[in-house]
Amino acid sequence: MTSAPDLIVGVDIGGTFTDLTIHDPSTGKVTAVKAPSDGTWPEQGVLAAIAKAGVDLGRCRFVVHGTTVATNAMLERSGPRVAMITTEGFRDVVELGRTTRLVPGTLYDPYFRRTPPFVRRSDRHVVAERMGPDGMSETPPDPVEIERVLDAVAESGAEAVAVCFLNSYADASHEHSVAVRARRRFDCVTASAEVLNEVREFERFSTCTVNAYLMPLMSRYVGRLVEHLRERGLAGPFYTMASNGGLMSEPLVRALPVRTVLSGPAAGISAAAYLMEALGVDGFVTCDMGGTSTDVALVADGAWPVKRESILDGILLKVPQLDIHTIGAGGGSIAHRDSGGSLVVGPQSAGADPGPACYGQGGEAPTVTDANVVLGRLGDGQRLGDSLEIDGEAARTAVTRLGATLGLDAGSMAEGIVCVAVARMAQAVHEISIGRGYDPRDFVLLPYGGAGSLHACAIAEELGIRRIVVPPDPGAFSAYGGLCSALFRDRMATRLRLLGDAAAAALAAEAAEMRAGLAEEFSAGGVDASDLVHRHELDARYLGQAHEITVPVGAEMDVERIRARFEEIFERHYGRIDREKPIEIVNLRVIAEVPARPPVLVPLARTGEVADAGSAPPCRPARIDGATHRVAVHSRNSLAAGTSLAGPRIIEEMTATTWVAPGWTVTVGRFGELDLDRNSKTPDRQGED
């Protein structure tokens, strides 16, 4: 590996394992490696995985990584003190918000307390400034007053500064002038129009303050990681996955860390889209089940599920993100009995240290992984990630202890734990499919992550899905996704005007200016902009509505096509259209992309038979619906393309284990994917066929 030129490395930092994928273009070979994560110093997991793989970083063209550092900082509130400078009279916008709770399921909770913003009220400073909504300066900021405010910020000990002025989306000159002064005194300064150049002050202010909150933390983290990689010989660029599925350079991560909040899960969607396009599948549901959580997303008609707004722990973010729904149910999720005597799985996780009881590292709480060991789907002594060896006795002890509190034996308790976890994951898929007008039975399930393929059959049965595709190296699939991702940059502007010929012409001209500006940005960053691919979007609504929908459009801004596309999307969302009302354009957006050059999928060399067909595979006892059966255990590497096996089967590999349940047949595809089909006579768990 170390002698091969032009290596490409992808890294995904999870709560339990750090996954690394190496692609060698000269041979087409893709190698996956797993190493335990370090929750305190995430970069150590990356370095451990690189060392384990024996990668010569001097031969790497670039390194891509996905991280949950920003997400964890928001959830744990482990970031620095932030100061805010805003327009007089708008100090409390970030706290008042929309005057709604923003957290689902809390409307009737009498004890609910709204999540406080990341900047305390005493750290919100006001100045006598006013920019009109037409972009005309009414009251420019006074330099003397600004310096006085910056003195107060310095005395407070704040590490980061957010500059949030009213109507800066129309003209950001006031914000820019203050930000320039602040950057002379502080390392981490962000202005709201730099983060979100869009109408609506609460959304802009909220996103800007989160960006400021994350800047010191992400700058230090990325700086440490890049420094370590450079010391080990990396000369090429270092990229981070963005929440929208694109790649961000190191300087961009430092400037806009808020765009990395879904960095980790986004990489998996990139890999999934690439694989499923090669297989000719344009409608699928991803299920990324790791050690701490499960992320699900739905891709319909080959279109990535992008949303412009999200809420994380009660904090609103308005940045482009893949529409990924996350729940606290993973392989390391702890099972326990609640105060009412019911079985609960998650959201607490055993993490990487000490991990599930079966890891033999001191963990005693029963987890989903321990339950699968008791059920025989994971074997005593089996190696996980080529790093850990399963301790079957420790798993059984932990599950037995919980079962005693509920009057269940270890086997029944293990089945209960898995059933509860599966129900939670199936409900998450319900929310992103049925809740949005899609029937999950029309989609293929694509499970990955260390535990995804272990539970895929049960999840599919709950949803009525009859086809599953398990990718190669599913436990490191998100790391592979970094190799399939493109460099994205975007520009947008609020342009409130009614749809018509004059408006379309003006929008087309402005879009051309944005394309030219994006090309200059790429060139300034040392990226060849000659083959950029552009996408154009309009945020539009019926006149008089409060909220808009995003409409993909062409560069020519054809009025009738825009109208038809808007009505198509509006009807899908709301079940009706109103052709009598005029359409109002709110925002124009242009996205520029440097096309990705992902690893070429290499077909398996052998077809038609099992590589080790001359000898019967080993078997181990596994519990199925309350009874114990002997189930064949296969090494995935020994299965040739075209091999077809009826369940129940267990298929093991370095990064994951696949459980092929009774009633399912698994066939090895041409790229090494496992294609599972369900017997048409087998009823769905939900009673539908």
C-alpha positions as CSV (number, residue, x, y, z in Angstrom):
1,M,0.0,0.0,0.0
2,T,2.7,2.5,1.0
3,S,4.4,2.2,-2.5
4,A,1.2,3.0,-4.4
5,P,1.1,6.5,-5.8
6,D,-1.8,8.9,-5.6
7,L,-3.7,7.5,-2.7
8,I,-7.0,9.1,-1.5
9,V,-8.0,8.8,2.1
10,G,-11.5,9.2,3.7
11,V,-12.1,9.3,7.4
12,D,-15.3,9.2,9.5
13,I,-15.1,9.8,13.2
14,G,-17.9,8.0,15.0
15,G,-18.8,7.8,18.7
16,T,-17.3,4.3,19.0
17,F,-15.0,3.8,16.0
18,T,-13.0,6.0,13.7
19,D,-13.3,4.5,10.2
20,L,-10.7,5.0,7.5
21,T,-10.9,4.1,3.8
22,I,-8.0,4.2,1.4
23,H,-8.4,4.2,-2.4
24,D,-5.5,3.3,-4.7
25,P,-6.4,4.5,-8.2
26,S,-3.6,2.5,-9.8
27,T,-5.2,-0.8,-8.8
28,G,-8.8,0.3,-8.0
29,K,-8.4,-1.3,-4.6
30,V,-10.4,0.2,-1.7
31,T,-9.2,-0.8,1.8
32,A,-11.1,-0.2,5.1
33,V,-9.7,0.1,8.6
34,K,-11.3,0.8,12.0
35,A,-9.8,2.1,15.2
36,P,-11.4,3.1,18.5
37,S,-12.4,6.7,18.7
38,D,-11.1,9.1,21.3
39,G,-14.0,11.3,22.6
40,T,-11.7,13.8,24.3
41,W,-9.2,14.2,21.4
42,P,-11.0,13.1,18.2
43,E,-7.9,13.6,16.1
44,Q,-6.2,10.8,18.0
45,G,-8.6,8.3,16.5
46,V,-7.8,9.6,13.0
47,L,-4.0,9.2,13.7
48,A,-4.5,5.7,15.2
49,A,-6.5,4.6,12.1
50,I,-3.8,6.0,9.7
51,A,-1.1,4.3,11.7
52,K,-3.0,1.0,11.7
53,A,-3.5,1.1,7.9
54,G,0.2,1.9,7.4
55,V,-0.7,4.8,5.1
56,D,2.2,6.9,3.7
57,L,0.6,10.3,3.8
58,G,3.3,11.6,1.5
59,R,1.7,9.6,-1.3
60,C,-1.8,10.9,-0.6
61,R,-3.5,13.3,-3.1
62,F,-5.9,14.5,-0.4
63,V,-7.6,13.5,2.8
64,V,-11.3,13.9,3.5
65,H,-12.9,13.6,6.9
66,G,-16.3,13.7,8.5
67,T,-16.7,14.8,12.1
68,T,-19.2,15.3,14.8
69,V,-17.1,17.8,16.8
70,A,-19.5,20.7,15.9
71,T,-22.6,18.7,16.7
72,N,-21.2,17.5,20.1
73,A,-20.2,21.0,21.0
74,M,-23.7,22.3,20.5
75,L,-25.3,19.4,22.4
76,E,-22.8,19.5,25.3
77,R,-22.5,23.3,25.3
78,S,-18.8,22.9,25.6
79,G,-17.9,25.9,23.5
80,P,-16.5,29.3,24.5
81,R,-18.1,32.6,25.6
82,V,-19.6,34.5,22.7
83,A,-20.3,38.2,22.4
84,M,-22.9,39.7,20.0
85,I,-23.0,43.2,18.5
86,T,-26.4,44.1,17.1
87,T,-28.7,46.9,16.1
88,E,-30.2,49.0,18.9
89,G,-33.6,47.6,19.8
90,F,-32.8,44.0,18.6
91,R,-30.8,42.7,21.5
92,D,-33.3,40.0,22.3
93,V,-34.1,38.7,18.8
94,V,-32.1,35.5,19.4
95,E,-34.0,34.8,22.6
96,L,-37.5,35.7,21.4
97,G,-37.1,33.9,18.1
98,R,-40.5,33.0,16.6
99,T,-42.1,32.9,20.0
100,T,-42.6,29.1,19.6
101,R,-40.9,26.3,21.4
102,L,-39.1,24.9,18.4
103,V,-38.7,21.5,20.1
104,P,-41.2,18.8,18.9
105,G,-43.4,17.1,21.5
106,T,-43.2,19.9,24.1
107,L,-46.4,21.9,23.4
108,Y,-48.2,20.5,26.4
109,D,-45.2,20.1,28.7
110,P,-45.8,22.4,31.7
111,Y,-42.2,22.0,32.8
112,F,-40.6,22.9,29.4
113,R,-37.8,25.4,29.4
114,R,-36.7,26.9,26.2
115,T,-33.1,26.2,25.2
116,P,-31.1,29.4,25.8
117,P,-29.2,31.0,23.0
118,F,-25.4,30.6,22.8
119,V,-24.8,34.2,23.7
120,R,-25.9,35.4,27.2
121,R,-28.0,38.6,27.4
122,S,-25.2,40.4,29.2
123,D,-22.9,39.7,26.3
124,R,-25.3,41.2,23.7
125,H,-24.1,44.7,22.9
126,V,-26.1,47.2,20.9
127,V,-25.1,50.1,18.7
128,A,-27.0,53.0,17.1
129,E,-27.0,51.6,13.6
130,R,-29.7,51.2,10.9
131,M,-29.7,49.9,7.4
132,G,-33.0,50.2,5.5
133,P,-34.7,47.1,3.9
134,D,-34.0,48.7,0.5
135,G,-30.3,48.7,1.2
136,M,-30.0,52.4,1.9
137,S,-27.9,53.4,4.9
138,E,-30.0,55.4,7.4
139,T,-27.6,55.5,10.4
140,P,-24.0,54.4,9.9
141,P,-22.2,52.9,12.9
142,D,-20.2,55.4,14.9
143,P,-16.5,54.3,15.0
144,V,-16.1,55.7,18.6
145,E,-19.1,53.8,19.8
146,I,-17.9,50.6,18.1
147,E,-14.5,50.8,19.8
148,R,-16.2,51.4,23.2
149,V,-18.3,48.2,22.6
150,L,-15.2,46.2,21.5
151,D,-13.5,47.3,24.8
152,A,-16.4,45.9,26.7
153,V,-16.3,42.7,24.7
154,A,-12.5,42.3,25.5
155,E,-13.1,42.9,29.2
156,S,-15.8,40.2,29.3
157,G,-13.4,37.5,28.2
158,A,-15.4,36.5,25.2
159,E,-13.4,34.5,22.6
160,A,-15.7,35.0,19.6
161,V,-17.8,37.9,18.3
162,A,-21.0,37.8,16.2
163,V,-22.0,40.9,14.3
164,C,-25.7,40.9,13.6
165,F,-27.3,44.0,12.1
166,L,-30.9,44.5,10.9
167,N,-31.4,44.3,7.1
168,S,-27.7,43.4,6.4
169,Y,-29.0,41.0,3.8
170,A,-29.9,44.1,1.7
171,D,-26.5,45.7,2.2
172,A,-23.8,44.3,4.4
173,S,-21.5,47.4,4.5
174,H,-22.4,48.3,8.1
175,E,-21.7,44.8,9.3
176,H,-18.5,44.6,7.3
177,S,-17.1,47.8,8.7
178,V,-17.7,46.6,12.3
179,A,-16.3,43.1,11.5
180,V,-13.1,44.7,10.1
181,R,-12.6,46.6,13.4
182,A,-13.4,43.5,15.5
183,R,-10.9,41.3,13.6
184,R,-8.1,43.7,14.5
185,R,-8.6,42.6,18.1
186,F,-10.2,39.1,18.0
187,D,-9.3,36.0,16.1
188,C,-12.9,34.6,15.8
189,V,-15.3,37.2,14.3
190,T,-18.3,36.4,12.1
191,A,-20.9,38.7,10.4
192,S,-24.4,37.5,9.8
193,A,-24.5,38.3,6.1
194,E,-21.4,36.2,5.6
195,V,-23.1,33.2,7.1
196,L,-26.6,33.8,5.7
197,N,-27.3,36.6,3.2
198,E,-31.1,36.2,3.6
199,V,-34.1,38.0,4.9
200,R,-35.5,37.3,8.4
201,E,-33.4,38.5,11.2
202,F,-34.0,35.8,13.8
203,E,-32.9,33.0,11.5
204,R,-29.8,35.0,10.4
205,F,-28.9,36.0,13.9
206,S,-29.4,32.5,15.4
207,T,-27.2,30.9,12.7
208,C,-24.5,33.6,13.0
209,T,-24.2,33.2,16.8
210,V,-23.9,29.4,16.4
211,N,-21.2,30.0,13.8
212,A,-19.3,32.3,16.3
213,Y,-19.7,29.8,19.1
214,L,-18.2,27.0,17.0
215,M,-15.3,29.0,15.4
216,P,-12.7,28.8,18.2
217,L,-13.4,25.1,18.9
218,M,-13.4,24.0,15.2
219,S,-10.3,26.2,14.4
220,R,-8.3,24.6,17.2
221,Y,-9.5,21.1,16.3
222,V,-8.9,21.4,12.6
223,G,-5.6,23.1,13.2
224,R,-4.3,20.3,15.5
225,L,-5.4,17.6,13.0
226,V,-3.9,19.3,10.0
227,E,-0.7,20.0,11.9
228,H,-0.4,16.3,12.8
229,L,-1.1,15.2,9.2
230,R,1.5,17.6,7.8
231,E,4.1,16.4,10.3
232,R,3.4,12.9,9.0
233,G,4.0,13.9,5.4
234,L,0.6,15.1,4.0
235,A,1.3,17.7,1.3
236,G,-2.0,17.6,-0.5
237,P,-5.2,19.4,0.7
238,F,-7.3,18.4,3.7
239,Y,-11.1,18.6,3.3
240,T,-14.0,18.3,5.7
241,M,-17.5,17.1,4.8
242,A,-20.1,19.8,4.8
243,S,-23.6,19.3,6.0
244,N,-24.9,19.5,2.4
245,G,-22.8,16.6,1.2
246,G,-20.0,18.7,-0.3
247,L,-16.4,19.3,0.7
248,M,-15.0,22.3,2.6
249,S,-11.4,23.5,2.6
250,E,-9.6,24.1,5.8
251,P,-10.0,27.9,5.6
252,L,-13.7,27.6,4.9
253,V,-14.2,25.3,7.9
254,R,-12.6,27.9,10.1
255,A,-14.8,30.7,8.6
256,L,-18.1,28.7,8.4
257,P,-18.0,25.9,11.0
258,V,-21.8,26.0,11.3
259,R,-21.8,24.2,7.9
260,T,-20.2,21.1,9.5
261,V,-22.9,20.3,12.0
262,L,-24.0,17.3,10.0
263,S,-20.5,16.5,8.6
264,G,-20.4,12.9,9.8
265,P,-23.8,11.6,8.5
266,A,-23.5,13.6,5.2
267,A,-20.7,11.5,3.9
268,G,-22.8,8.4,3.9
269,I,-25.4,10.0,1.6
270,S,-22.7,10.7,-0.9
271,A,-21.5,7.1,-0.9
272,A,-25.1,5.8,-1.0
273,A,-26.0,8.0,-4.0
274,Y,-22.9,6.9,-5.9
275,L,-23.4,3.2,-5.3
276,M,-27.2,3.2,-6.0
277,E,-26.8,5.2,-9.2
278,A,-24.3,2.5,-10.4
279,L,-27.0,-0.2,-9.5
280,G,-29.7,1.7,-11.3
281,V,-31.7,2.5,-8.1
282,D,-33.1,6.0,-7.8
283,G,-35.3,5.6,-4.7
284,F,-33.8,4.3,-1.5
285,V,-33.8,4.8,2.3
286,T,-30.4,5.0,4.1
287,C,-30.0,3.7,7.6
288,D,-26.6,4.5,9.1
289,M,-26.5,2.7,12.5
290,G,-23.3,3.3,14.4
291,G,-22.4,2.9,18.0
292,T,-24.2,5.9,19.4
293,S,-27.0,6.9,17.0
294,T,-28.8,6.0,13.8
295,D,-29.2,8.4,10.9
296,V,-31.9,7.8,8.3
297,A,-32.6,9.7,5.1
298,L,-34.8,9.2,2.0
299,V,-33.6,9.8,-1.6
300,A,-36.4,9.9,-4.2
301,D,-35.9,10.1,-7.9
302,G,-32.1,10.3,-7.4
303,A,-32.5,13.8,-5.8
304,W,-30.5,14.4,-2.6
305,P,-32.7,15.3,0.4
306,V,-31.6,18.9,1.1
307,K,-33.3,21.2,3.6
308,R,-32.5,24.8,4.3
309,E,-33.5,24.9,8.0
310,S,-33.1,22.6,11.0
311,I,-33.4,22.6,14.7
312,L,-30.8,21.0,17.0
313,D,-31.6,20.8,20.6
314,G,-34.0,23.8,20.3
315,I,-31.5,26.0,18.4
316,L,-32.4,27.0,14.9
317,L,-29.9,26.8,12.1
318,K,-30.5,28.0,8.6
319,V,-27.8,26.5,6.4
320,P,-28.0,24.0,3.6
321,Q,-28.1,20.5,5.1
322,L,-28.9,17.0,3.9
323,D,-32.3,16.1,5.4
324,I,-31.1,13.5,7.8
325,H,-33.2,12.3,10.8
326,T,-31.1,11.2,13.8
327,I,-32.2,9.2,16.8
328,G,-30.3,8.0,19.9
329,A,-30.4,4.3,19.0
330,G,-27.1,2.6,18.1
331,G,-25.2,-0.5,18.8
332,G,-23.9,1.0,22.0
333,S,-27.3,2.3,23.2
334,I,-27.9,1.2,26.8
335,A,-31.1,-0.7,27.6
336,H,-32.7,0.0,31.0
337,R,-36.0,-0.1,32.8
338,D,-37.7,3.2,33.3
339,S,-39.6,4.4,36.4
340,G,-42.8,2.9,35.0
341,G,-41.3,-0.5,34.6
342,S,-41.0,-0.3,30.8
343,L,-38.0,-1.3,28.7
344,V,-36.2,1.7,27.2
345,V,-33.3,1.6,24.7
346,G,-31.1,4.8,24.5
347,P,-30.5,7.6,24.1
348,Q,-27.7,7.0,26.6
349,S,-24.8,5.2,25.0
350,A,-21.8,3.2,26.3
351,G,-19.7,5.0,23.7
352,A,-16.2,3.9,22.9
353,D,-15.0,3.9,26.5
354,P,-16.0,1.6,28.2
355,G,-18.3,0.5,25.4
356,P,-20.7,-2.4,25.5
357,A,-20.1,-5.1,28.1
358,C,-19.1,-7.5,25.4
359,Y,-16.1,-5.3,24.5
360,G,-14.4,-6.4,27.7
361,Q,-13.3,-2.9,28.6
362,G,-15.1,-2.5,31.9
363,G,-18.6,-1.8,30.6
364,E,-21.4,-3.4,32.6
365,A,-24.6,-1.9,31.2
366,P,-26.5,-4.0,28.6
367,T,-26.5,-2.6,25.1
368,V,-28.0,-3.4,21.7
369,T,-24.7,-5.0,20.7
370,D,-24.7,-7.2,23.9
371,A,-28.2,-8.3,23.0
372,N,-27.1,-9.4,19.5
373,V,-24.3,-11.4,21.1
374,V,-26.8,-13.2,23.4
375,L,-29.0,-13.9,20.3
376,G,-26.0,-15.4,18.5
377,R,-25.9,-13.0,15.7
378,L,-22.5,-11.8,16.9
379,G,-20.3,-14.6,18.1
380,D,-18.3,-15.1,21.2
381,G,-14.7,-14.4,20.3
382,Q,-15.6,-12.6,17.0
383,R,-13.3,-9.8,16.1
384,L,-14.9,-6.3,15.6
385,G,-13.2,-3.8,13.5
386,D,-10.0,-5.9,13.8
387,S,-9.7,-4.1,17.1
388,L,-11.9,-5.8,19.7
389,E,-12.8,-9.3,20.6
390,I,-16.3,-10.1,21.8
391,D,-16.7,-11.4,25.3
392,G,-19.8,-13.5,25.2
393,E,-20.0,-14.2,28.9
394,A,-19.8,-10.5,29.8
395,A,-22.7,-9.7,27.3
396,R,-24.8,-12.5,28.8
397,T,-24.2,-11.3,32.3
398,A,-25.2,-7.7,31.5
399,V,-28.4,-8.8,29.7
400,T,-29.3,-11.4,32.4
401,R,-29.0,-8.7,35.1
402,L,-31.5,-6.5,33.3
403,G,-33.8,-9.4,32.5
404,A,-34.0,-10.3,36.2
405,T,-35.6,-6.8,36.9
406,L,-38.3,-7.5,34.3
407,G,-38.8,-11.2,34.9
408,L,-37.2,-12.4,31.7
409,D,-34.5,-14.9,30.8
410,A,-31.4,-13.6,28.9
411,G,-32.7,-14.8,25.5
412,S,-36.1,-13.1,25.9
413,M,-34.5,-10.0,27.3
414,A,-32.1,-9.8,24.3
415,E,-35.0,-10.2,21.8
416,G,-36.9,-7.4,23.6
417,I,-33.9,-5.1,23.5
418,V,-33.5,-5.6,19.7
419,C,-37.2,-5.2,19.1
420,V,-37.4,-1.9,20.9
421,A,-34.3,-0.6,19.0
422,V,-35.8,-1.7,15.7
423,A,-39.1,-0.1,16.5
424,R,-37.4,3.2,17.1
425,M,-35.5,3.0,13.9
426,A,-38.5,2.0,11.9
427,Q,-40.4,5.0,13.4
428,A,-37.6,7.3,12.2
429,V,-38.0,6.0,8.7
430,H,-41.8,6.5,9.0
431,E,-41.3,10.1,9.8
432,I,-39.1,10.8,6.7
433,S,-41.3,8.7,4.3
434,I,-45.0,8.4,5.2
435,G,-44.8,11.7,7.1
436,R,-43.7,13.4,3.8
437,G,-46.0,11.6,1.4
438,Y,-43.8,8.7,0.4
439,D,-44.6,4.9,0.8
440,P,-41.5,3.2,2.2
441,R,-42.5,0.0,0.4
442,D,-41.6,1.7,-2.9
443,F,-38.0,2.1,-1.7
444,V,-34.9,0.0,-1.3
445,L,-33.3,-0.1,2.2
446,L,-29.5,0.7,2.2
447,P,-28.1,-0.1,5.7
448,Y,-24.6,0.7,6.7
449,G,-22.6,1.7,9.8
450,G,-21.2,-0.9,12.2
451,A,-24.7,-2.2,13.2
452,G,-26.9,-1.3,10.2
453,S,-26.8,-4.6,8.3
454,L,-27.3,-6.5,11.6
455,H,-30.8,-5.0,12.0
456,A,-31.7,-4.4,8.3
457,C,-34.1,-7.3,7.9
458,A,-36.1,-6.5,11.0
459,I,-36.4,-2.8,10.1
460,A,-37.4,-3.7,6.5
461,E,-40.1,-6.1,7.8
462,E,-41.5,-3.4,10.1
463,L,-41.8,-1.1,7.1
464,G,-42.9,-3.5,4.4
465,I,-39.7,-3.1,2.4
466,R,-38.8,-6.1,0.4
467,R,-35.3,-5.3,-0.9
468,I,-32.1,-4.5,1.0
469,V,-28.7,-3.6,-0.5
470,V,-25.8,-3.9,1.9
471,P,-22.7,-2.1,0.5
472,P,-19.2,-3.4,0.6
473,D,-17.4,-2.6,3.9
474,P,-20.7,-1.2,5.4
475,G,-19.0,-0.3,8.7
476,A,-16.7,2.2,6.9
477,F,-19.2,3.3,4.2
478,S,-19.4,6.9,5.5
479,A,-15.6,7.1,5.3
480,Y,-15.9,5.9,1.7
481,G,-18.4,8.7,1.1
482,G,-15.8,11.3,1.5
483,L,-14.1,10.0,-1.6
484,C,-17.3,10.4,-3.6
485,S,-18.0,14.0,-2.7
486,A,-17.5,17.1,-4.7
487,L,-16.3,20.7,-3.8
488,F,-19.4,22.9,-3.4
489,R,-19.6,26.7,-3.0
490,D,-22.8,28.7,-3.2
491,R,-24.1,32.3,-3.3
492,M,-27.5,33.6,-2.6
493,A,-29.4,36.9,-2.3
494,T,-32.9,37.9,-1.2
495,R,-34.9,39.4,-4.1
496,L,-38.5,40.0,-3.2
497,R,-40.4,40.3,-6.5
498,L,-43.3,38.8,-8.4
499,L,-42.6,36.2,-11.0
500,G,-42.8,37.6,-14.5
501,D,-40.7,38.3,-17.6
502,A,-38.9,41.4,-16.2
503,A,-38.1,39.6,-12.9
504,A,-36.9,36.5,-14.7
505,A,-34.5,38.6,-16.9
506,A,-33.1,40.4,-13.8
507,L,-32.7,37.1,-12.0
508,A,-30.9,35.5,-14.9
509,A,-28.5,38.4,-15.1
510,E,-27.8,38.3,-11.4
511,A,-27.3,34.5,-11.6
512,A,-24.6,35.1,-14.2
513,E,-22.8,37.5,-11.9
514,M,-23.0,34.9,-9.1
515,R,-21.5,32.2,-11.3
516,A,-18.6,34.5,-12.2
517,G,-18.0,35.3,-8.5
518,L,-18.0,31.6,-7.6
519,A,-15.5,30.9,-10.3
520,E,-13.2,33.6,-8.8
521,E,-13.6,32.0,-5.4
522,F,-12.5,28.6,-6.6
523,S,-9.6,30.0,-8.5
524,A,-8.5,32.1,-5.5
525,G,-8.4,28.8,-3.5
526,G,-6.2,27.1,-6.1
527,V,-9.0,25.0,-7.6
528,D,-9.4,24.7,-11.4
529,A,-12.8,26.3,-12.2
530,S,-12.8,25.4,-15.9
531,D,-15.2,22.5,-15.5
532,L,-17.6,23.9,-12.8
533,V,-21.2,22.5,-12.8
534,H,-23.9,25.0,-11.7
535,R,-27.3,24.5,-10.1
536,H,-29.8,27.3,-9.7
537,E,-32.6,27.5,-7.2
538,L,-35.4,29.9,-6.3
539,D,-37.1,30.1,-2.9
540,A,-40.7,31.0,-3.9
541,R,-44.2,31.2,-2.4
542,Y,-47.7,32.4,-3.3
543,L,-48.1,36.1,-2.6
544,G,-49.3,36.6,1.0
545,Q,-47.7,33.4,2.3
546,A,-45.2,33.5,5.2
547,H,-43.0,30.6,4.1
548,E,-41.4,29.5,0.8
549,I,-40.4,26.3,-0.9
550,T,-37.2,25.7,-2.9
551,V,-37.6,25.3,-6.6
552,P,-34.7,24.0,-8.9
553,V,-34.6,26.1,-12.1
554,G,-32.5,26.5,-15.2
555,A,-30.0,29.3,-15.8
556,E,-32.3,30.9,-18.4
557,M,-35.1,31.5,-15.8
558,D,-37.9,30.5,-18.1
559,V,-41.1,31.9,-16.4
560,E,-43.5,29.0,-17.5
561,R,-41.0,26.3,-16.4
562,I,-40.5,28.0,-13.1
563,R,-44.3,28.3,-12.5
564,A,-44.9,24.6,-13.5
565,R,-42.1,23.4,-11.3
566,F,-43.3,25.5,-8.3
567,E,-46.8,24.1,-8.6
568,E,-45.6,20.6,-8.9
569,I,-43.5,20.9,-5.7
570,F,-46.2,22.9,-3.9
571,E,-48.9,20.3,-4.6
572,R,-46.6,17.5,-3.4
573,H,-46.1,19.3,-0.1
574,Y,-49.6,20.6,0.5
575,G,-51.9,18.6,-1.7
576,R,-53.3,21.6,-3.6
577,I,-52.3,24.5,-5.9
578,D,-53.8,27.9,-6.4
579,R,-53.3,29.1,-10.0
580,E,-55.1,32.3,-9.4
581,K,-52.5,33.7,-7.0
582,P,-49.3,35.3,-8.2
583,I,-46.0,33.7,-7.3
584,E,-43.5,35.7,-5.3
585,I,-39.7,35.1,-5.6
586,V,-37.9,35.4,-2.2
587,N,-34.4,34.2,-2.7
588,L,-32.0,33.4,-5.6
589,R,-29.3,30.8,-5.1
590,V,-26.5,29.5,-7.3
591,I,-24.5,26.4,-6.4
592,A,-21.2,25.7,-8.1
593,E,-19.7,22.3,-8.0
594,V,-16.3,20.8,-9.0
595,P,-17.4,17.3,-10.2
596,A,-16.2,14.5,-8.0
597,R,-13.9,11.8,-9.3
598,P,-15.0,8.9,-7.0
599,P,-13.2,5.5,-7.0
600,V,-14.3,3.3,-9.9
601,L,-16.5,0.5,-8.7
602,V,-14.6,-2.7,-9.6
603,P,-16.7,-5.8,-10.3
604,L,-15.7,-9.0,-8.4
605,A,-13.4,-11.2,-10.4
606,R,-15.2,-14.5,-9.6
607,T,-18.9,-15.3,-10.4
608,G,-21.4,-18.0,-10.0
609,E,-20.2,-20.0,-7.0
610,V,-19.0,-19.8,-3.4
611,A,-15.2,-19.5,-3.3
612,D,-15.0,-22.1,-0.5
613,A,-17.8,-24.3,-1.9
614,G,-15.7,-27.4,-1.2
615,S,-16.2,-27.2,2.5
616,A,-19.4,-26.5,4.6
617,P,-19.4,-23.2,6.4
618,P,-19.2,-23.3,10.2
619,C,-22.4,-22.9,12.3
620,R,-23.3,-21.4,15.6
621,P,-26.5,-21.4,17.7
622,A,-28.7,-18.3,17.2
623,R,-32.0,-17.5,18.7
624,I,-34.9,-16.9,16.3
625,D,-38.4,-16.1,17.6
626,G,-37.8,-17.8,20.9
627,A,-36.1,-21.0,19.6
628,T,-32.5,-21.8,19.1
629,H,-31.3,-22.9,15.6
630,R,-27.9,-23.8,14.1
631,V,-27.1,-21.0,11.6
632,A,-24.4,-21.1,9.0
633,V,-21.7,-18.4,9.3
634,H,-19.9,-17.1,6.1
635,S,-17.0,-14.9,5.6
636,R,-18.1,-12.2,3.2
637,N,-14.7,-12.3,1.4
638,S,-15.3,-15.9,0.6
639,L,-18.6,-15.2,-1.3
640,A,-18.2,-14.8,-5.1
641,A,-20.4,-12.6,-7.2
642,G,-23.6,-14.5,-8.1
643,T,-23.7,-16.5,-5.0
644,S,-27.2,-16.9,-3.6
645,L,-28.1,-18.1,-0.1
646,A,-31.4,-18.5,1.7
647,G,-31.7,-17.2,5.3
648,P,-31.1,-17.6,8.1
649,R,-27.5,-16.8,7.5
650,I,-24.8,-14.8,9.3
651,I,-22.2,-13.0,7.0
652,E,-19.2,-11.6,8.8
653,E,-16.5,-9.2,7.7
654,M,-14.1,-6.8,9.3
655,T,-16.3,-3.7,9.5
656,A,-19.8,-5.2,10.2
657,T,-22.0,-8.3,10.4
658,T,-25.0,-9.0,8.2
659,W,-28.0,-11.0,9.6
660,V,-30.0,-12.6,6.9
661,A,-33.3,-13.5,8.6
662,P,-35.5,-16.4,7.7
663,G,-37.7,-15.6,4.7
664,W,-34.9,-13.6,3.0
665,T,-32.5,-14.6,0.2
666,V,-29.1,-12.9,-0.2
667,T,-27.3,-12.7,-3.5
668,V,-23.8,-11.3,-4.0
669,G,-23.9,-8.5,-6.6
670,R,-21.4,-7.7,-9.2
671,F,-19.6,-5.0,-7.1
672,G,-19.6,-7.2,-4.0
673,E,-22.8,-5.7,-2.6
674,L,-25.2,-8.0,-0.8
675,D,-28.7,-7.9,-2.4
676,L,-31.3,-9.2,0.0
677,D,-34.8,-10.1,-1.3
678,R,-37.8,-11.0,0.8
679,N,-39.9,-14.1,0.1
680,S,-43.3,-12.8,-1.3
681,K,-45.1,-15.3,1.0
682,T,-43.6,-13.8,4.1
683,P,-46.1,-11.3,5.7
684,D,-45.0,-7.9,6.9
685,R,-44.8,-7.4,10.7
686,Q,-47.3,-4.5,10.2
687,G,-49.8,-6.9,8.7
688,E,-49.6,-5.5,5.2
689,D,-48.4,-7.2,2.0
